[in-house]
């Protein structure tokens, strides 16, 4: 009678049996690891929420603490500039103080706006308003910057475009941000041209074209992936905010280099909100 060990050994079967015996232990181990990773992720998310909350508090406090003295600086510099007795040197110094104050004010406003957008604290208020008037107001808001840069702003609205239904405040700020960026890119003596027309029955196109140098636009809205080593530009932060505001009102923006020079930003917004949005 043959001994048990003399039978041929089927390695495949024995391997499957070993795997089967080890499976419950392996599953338990994977479950433990998954639970551990889940707990770590939950703690990391809680920490991120705490950091975001503290950052919002800091920006709100900083905004309050800086706005009060900044308002005084801008107000007194305006009073000084209205004085006829100032010498040319004194006037130049006062103008420098005022310009720096406006730049600080713009930077502060951009930071606060960006913080609110990231925290989801921005609401959309729909109303019917004149697109032409809103565009005029945005150009007027950028007039000081344009005058200092010796750049003209020109706009043209196609016939038949009267009113739109959207968030006027957010659209006005978006237009200002992109116009200011176009002005900052244009050389002295050039102009920024804005045209408004209809792509189809429900979509409006606002094109803002400057005369600056060509620019790599692939990562301009994603500063974390921007390899530029240049000095940070507050106006580029403004168009990042503008894009986020457009997303809130159902709009989009694209950037395209022009020939032989210049860059065109095309903003598209619905003339009327979708039916499902207006019924909410």
C-alpha positions in Angstrom: 0.0 0.0 0.0 1.6 3.3 -1.0 2.5 5.8 1.6 0.6 9.1 1.7 3.7 11.1 0.9 4.3 9.0 -2.2 1.2 10.6 -4.0 2.1 13.3 -6.4 1.8 16.8 -4.8 -0.5 19.3 -6.7 1.2 22.6 -5.9 -1.6 24.7 -7.5 -4.3 23.3 -5.2 -2.1 23.7 -2.1 -1.4 27.3 -3.1 -5.1 28.1 -3.5 -5.8 26.5 -0.1 -3.1 28.7 1.5 -4.5 31.8 -0.1 -8.0 30.9 1.0 -6.8 30.4 4.6 -5.0 33.7 4.6 -7.8 35.7 3.0 -9.8 36.5 6.2 -6.7 37.8 7.9 -5.7 39.9 4.9 -9.2 41.4 4.7 -9.2 42.3 8.4 -5.8 43.9 7.9 -7.0 46.0 5.0 -10.1 47.0 6.9 -8.0 48.2 9.8 -5.7 50.2 7.4 -8.7 51.7 5.7 -10.3 52.8 9.0 -6.9 54.3 10.1 -6.6 56.2 6.9 -10.2 57.4 7.1 -9.6 58.7 10.6 -6.5 60.5 9.5 -8.3 62.1 6.6 -11.2 63.2 8.8 -8.7 64.8 11.2 -6.9 66.5 8.3 -10.2 67.9 7.1 -11.1 69.2 10.5 -7.7 71.0 10.7 -8.3 72.5 7.2 -11.6 73.8 8.3 -10.1 75.3 11.5 -7.3 77.0 9.4 -9.9 78.3 6.9 -12.0 79.7 9.8 -9.0 81.4 11.4 -7.9 82.8 8.1 -11.4 84.3 7.5 -11.4 85.8 11.0 -7.9 87.3 10.4 -8.9 88.8 7.0 -12.1 90.3 8.5 -10.1 91.8 11.4 -7.3 93.0 9.1 -9.9 94.5 6.7 -11.5 96.4 9.6 -8.2 97.6 11.1 -6.7 98.8 7.8 -9.8 100.4 6.2 -10.2 103.0 8.9 -6.7 104.6 8.7 -6.6 104.0 5.0 -9.8 106.0 4.5 -8.3 108.8 6.5 -5.1 108.7 4.4 -7.0 108.8 1.1 -9.3 111.6 2.4 -6.6 113.9 3.7 -4.4 113.3 0.6 -7.4 114.4 -1.5 -7.8 117.6 0.6 -4.1 118.4 0.2 -4.2 117.9 -3.5 -7.1 120.4 -3.8 -4.9 123.1 -2.2 -3.5 125.6 -4.7 -0.6 126.6 -2.5 1.3 123.3 -2.8 4.7 123.4 -4.5 5.3 121.0 -7.4 7.4 118.7 -5.1 4.7 118.7 -2.4 2.0 117.9 -4.9 4.0 115.0 -6.3 4.5 113.6 -2.8 0.8 113.9 -2.0 -0.1 112.2 -5.3 2.3 109.4 -4.5 0.7 108.9 -1.1 -2.8 108.8 -2.7 -1.8 106.4 -5.5 -0.2 104.0 -2.9 -3.3 104.3 -0.8 -5.6 103.3 -3.7 -3.3 100.4 -4.6 -3.4 99.2 -1.0 -7.2 99.6 -1.0 -7.5 97.5 -4.2 -5.2 94.8 -2.8 -7.2 94.6 0.4 -10.5 94.4 -1.5 -9.1 91.6 -3.7 -8.0 89.6 -0.7 -11.3 89.9 1.1 -13.3 89.1 -2.0 -11.1 86.0 -2.7 -11.5 84.8 0.9 -15.3 85.1 0.7 -15.5 83.2 -2.6 -13.3 80.4 -1.3 -15.5 80.2 1.9 -18.7 80.1 -0.2 -20.0 83.2 1.5 -21.2 84.9 -1.7 -24.8 84.9 -2.8 -26.3 85.7 -6.2 -28.9 88.4 -6.6 -30.7 88.4 -9.9 -32.2 91.6 -11.3 -32.8 93.3 -14.7 -30.4 96.1 -15.6 -28.8 97.9 -18.5 -25.7 96.2 -19.8 -24.6 99.5 -21.5 -24.8 101.4 -18.2 -23.0 98.7 -16.2 -20.2 98.7 -18.8 -20.0 102.5 -18.6 -19.7 102.4 -14.8 -17.0 99.8 -15.0 -15.0 101.9 -17.5 -15.5 105.0 -15.3 -14.2 103.0 -12.2 -11.0 102.2 -14.2 -10.7 105.8 -15.5 -8.1 106.9 -12.8 -5.9 103.9 -13.6 -6.2 104.4 -17.3 -5.5 108.2 -17.1 -2.3 107.5 -15.0 -1.2 104.9 -17.5 -2.1 107.2 -20.5 -4.3 104.4 -21.9 -7.8 105.1 -23.4 -10.8 102.8 -22.9 -13.3 102.5 -25.7 -16.5 100.5 -25.7 -19.2 99.6 -28.2 -22.4 97.8 -27.6 -24.2 96.1 -30.6 -27.7 97.6 -31.4 -30.5 95.7 -29.8 -28.7 94.8 -26.6 -30.6 96.6 -23.9 -31.1 94.8 -20.6 -29.9 91.5 -19.1 -31.0 89.6 -16.0 -28.0 88.7 -13.9 -26.2 89.8 -10.7 -25.3 93.4 -11.6 -22.7 93.8 -8.8 -20.8 90.7 -9.7 -20.8 91.5 -13.4 -19.7 95.1 -12.8 -16.8 93.9 -10.6 -15.8 91.3 -13.2 -15.8 93.8 -16.0 -13.7 96.3 -13.9 -11.2 93.6 -13.0 -10.7 92.6 -16.6 -10.6 96.2 -17.9 -8.0 97.1 -15.2 -5.9 94.1 -16.2 -6.1 95.1 -19.8 -5.1 98.7 -18.9 -2.1 97.5 -16.9 -0.9 95.5 -19.9 -1.2 98.2 -22.5 1.6 100.7 -23.3 1.1 104.4 -22.9 -0.7 105.9 -25.8 -2.6 102.7 -26.7 -6.2 101.9 -26.0 -8.3 99.1 -24.6 -11.3 98.2 -26.7 -14.5 96.6 -25.4 -17.2 95.2 -27.7 -20.5 93.6 -26.8 -22.5 91.5 -29.2 -24.8 88.4 -29.2 -23.5 84.9 -29.9 -27.0 83.5 -30.1 -30.4 84.4 -28.7 -29.4 83.8 -25.1 -25.6 84.3 -24.9 -23.8 87.7 -24.8 -20.1 88.1 -25.6 -18.1 90.9 -24.1 -14.6 91.1 -25.7 -11.9 93.1 -24.0 -8.8 93.6 -26.1 -5.5 95.2 -25.0 -2.3 96.0 -26.8 0.2 94.3 -24.5 2.8 91.7 -25.2 1.7 88.1 -25.9 1.3 86.0 -22.7 1.2 82.3 -21.8 -2.5 82.0 -20.7 -2.4 78.3 -20.0 -2.1 78.6 -16.2 -3.0 82.3 -15.5 -6.1 81.3 -13.7 -4.2 78.7 -11.7 -1.4 80.5 -9.9 -0.3 77.4 -8.1 0.8 75.9 -11.4 2.2 79.2 -12.8 5.9 79.0 -13.3 6.3 82.7 -13.8 9.1 84.2 -11.7 7.9 87.7 -12.2 6.6 90.0 -9.4 3.0 89.1 -8.4 0.4 91.4 -10.2 -2.6 92.5 -8.2 -4.5 92.8 -11.5 -4.0 89.1 -12.3 -5.5 88.3 -8.9 -8.4 90.4 -10.0 -9.1 88.4 -13.1 -8.9 85.2 -11.0 -11.6 86.6 -8.8 -13.5 87.7 -11.9 -13.5 84.2 -13.3 -14.9 82.9 -10.0 -17.6 85.5 -10.0 -18.5 84.6 -13.6 -18.9 80.9 -12.6 -21.4 82.0 -10.0 -23.6 83.8 -12.6 -23.3 81.0 -15.2 -20.6 82.8 -17.3 -17.3 81.8 -18.8 -14.1 83.6 -19.9 -11.4 82.6 -22.4 -8.1 84.3 -23.1 -6.5 84.4 -26.6 -3.3 86.1 -27.9 -3.9 88.4 -30.9 -1.8 89.1 -34.0 0.6 90.9 -34.1 0.2 91.8 -30.5 -2.4 92.2 -27.7 -4.6 89.8 -25.8 -8.4 89.4 -25.9 -10.5 88.3 -23.0 -13.9 87.0 -24.1 -16.6 86.9 -21.4 -19.8 85.1 -22.2 -22.8 85.4 -20.0 -26.5 84.3 -20.4 -28.8 87.2 -21.2 -31.4 85.5 -19.0 -30.9 82.9 -16.3 -31.9 79.3 -17.1 -35.6 78.5 -16.3 -34.6 76.2 -13.5 -32.4 78.9 -11.8 -35.1 81.6 -12.1 -37.7 79.3 -10.5 -35.7 78.7 -7.3 
